[in-house]
Amino acid sequence: MPRSNRPRRAALGRAASGKAAKPGAKGGAVPELDLERARSGYARRESAPDGEWSVRPITASRAEKTYICPGCSTAVLPGVAHLVVWSEDHLFGAAAGLAERRHWHSNCWTSRSYRYR
């Protein structure tokens, strides 16, 4: 069997010169990716006739409690993927809008009526 003339790799976390390698650099230690956080999604902004909204998707594995959907007035059960929605242009500021966030079924949110009641 032929012999390899390539130098051996340095120990994990150390460069060949003995200095600590930068994270993500070739041969350096890479921080572990939190897959659950990556899959859960980030809040996005939606503009609609009824205002500016922040919408955050919740995966089925992260849905742990029962909520009442304001769109259909039925329960959003644990283990069901849904959306958390709050107003960005609340009368008393963004903090008040966040405090009044609601959990919606995804279909209820997309098919909601913009009529003022």
Secondary structure, 3 states (H helix, E strand, C coil): CCCCCCCCCCCCCECCCCCECCCCCCCCCCCCCCHHHHHHCCCEEEEECCEEEEEEEECCCCCCCCEECCCCCCEECCCCCEEEEEECCCCCCHHHHHHCCEEECHHHHHCCCCCCC
